[in-house]
Amino acid sequence: MDTAEKIIEMPMSEDYVFQETKKILDSVNKSGVSVTGDTNIVEDLNVDSLAVMDVVMELEDKFDISIPLNVISNVRTVNELVGAIKKIKEEA
Amino acid sequence: MGLFDRFQPLISSLDEVSACGANPFGVNLERVLSPTEAVVNGKETLLLGTNNYLGLTFDRRCVDAARQALEVSGTGTTGSRIANGSYSGHTKLEQALAAYYQRDHGLVFTTGYQANLGVISTIAGPDDFLLIDSDSHASIYDACRLGSAKVIRFKHNDAKDLDKRLQRLSGEKGNKVIIVEGIYSMLGDTAPLQEIVEIKNKHGAYLVVDEAHSLGVLGANGRGLAEHAGLDDDVDIIVGTFSKSLGAVGGFAVSSHPEFEILRVACRPYMFTASLPPSVIASVTTALEIIEKEPKLRDNLWANVNYVYDSLDRLGFRLGPTKSPIIAVHIESRELATHVWHELLGAGVYVNLALPPATPGSTSLLRCSICAAHKREQLEAIVRTLAEIGERTSLLPRARAVGA
């Protein structure tokens, strides 16, 4: 099922992961500050815990990976999130 | 840095909400008169926010059973089951729950919150996966944090989305445990259990259903969504609460897994807390007999649900997708929702106000819970009041027939 949603495997650059993550974060960003690698997702972007978990779901679909919530519970900044996604993708 | 400095945003939010004239999260029921009435701010108020679905809190048989247990066994157990022993009433209630659910094992917890916290955090280990609905109750989210399993969230009531996420885990050896709720506490909608069971079977996963809001409400015998959907045998563990239809406090889990009883010495929220007072156990045991033997209560409840849902729908209120004893009026603006909530309380109608992020999406909700003991004239008064305030506050389009 859902084979149409499968993303064709190709190596992902850090910048690509960052740009795609930024796109999704931009859609929930209520603060007006622009998203950089050092942005603290909850504090700087003024998003609640539920919105962060929704972002994680979108990232899972975007990169076709599983991102367990407890695995990324220590993630604070965008760069940390990008690093976690890269790591999961490489281990997959 | 002050101890409470980091709560400043929350303090500001609470101040903002309370600016309507009252703190919606601190309502005092000065005197409770019946399952459907209480005195609030010195005024007799109709209760539409209790979760007291079958109205058993003042049932003579439950009250008498509790009083007798209080006299015979004292005010409390003063300890936990593992350290301080099990009273016979606790064991009998566990047997009664297992028999009612046609399972081999039943466990009683001190609250419904702890039942979810304990079962979910314990049954899945570090190599396992918990797949939880995105609208899950806080007790399920907290269970995920307490436990060691990897947690994946799927889109609310979306079996196809669950399938996709399980598919991604197909190479993983660990168990996959799906958690859904019989009735979701905010919108009052039910899980699409047939589809969820199909996905569970396809992936060889396990299924836990939390029947907190559906016990006593759904199914010919009131067992909940699994019974209603004819899928009792496909659910591995059922979790539930005594604090809604059963009219007391406490939680439970039932299962036919042969090793289920090991939870008694492995599940920390079961082990390290005092067990329920004998009076609570007695009233719950009696209430359980009543909900099984008196389907009339459920008939009354659903007649009331139909009346209120259809009336509010006709008036033009935006309601949740499914008819259930939880009827959620959707209001986009948090300020308007708070204002309408306060106006209702002033007019003698108490409903629950639910604000984001406790609500799905960014909607605010006036959450109305219907009771079998609501009389028709009470419900007519409630609908009339909602209609008047809805029009006055521009929540409803004007010139609708009031009380239609």
Boltz contact constraints between the chains, C-beta under 6 A:
constraints:
  - contact:
      token1: [A, 1]
      token2: [B, 163]
      max_distance: 6.0
  - contact:
      token1: [A, 2]
      token2: [B, 164]
      max_distance: 6.0
  - contact:
      token1: [A, 48]
      token2: [B, 357]
      max_distance: 6.0
  - contact:
      token1: [A, 50]
      token2: [B, 357]
      max_distance: 6.0
  - contact:
      token1: [A, 53]
      token2: [B, 153]
      max_distance: 6.0
  - contact:
      token1: [A, 57]
      token2: [B, 153]
      max_distance: 6.0
  - contact:
      token1: [A, 66]
      token2: [B, 152]
      max_distance: 6.0
  - contact:
      token1: [A, 66]
      token2: [B, 168]
      max_distance: 6.0
  - contact:
      token1: [A, 66]
      token2: [B, 169]
      max_distance: 6.0
  - contact:
      token1: [A, 68]
      token2: [B, 150]
      max_distance: 6.0
  - contact:
      token1: [A, 68]
      token2: [B, 151]
      max_distance: 6.0
  - contact:
      token1: [A, 69]
      token2: [B, 151]
      max_distance: 6.0
  - contact:
      token1: [A, 70]
      token2: [B, 151]
      max_distance: 6.0
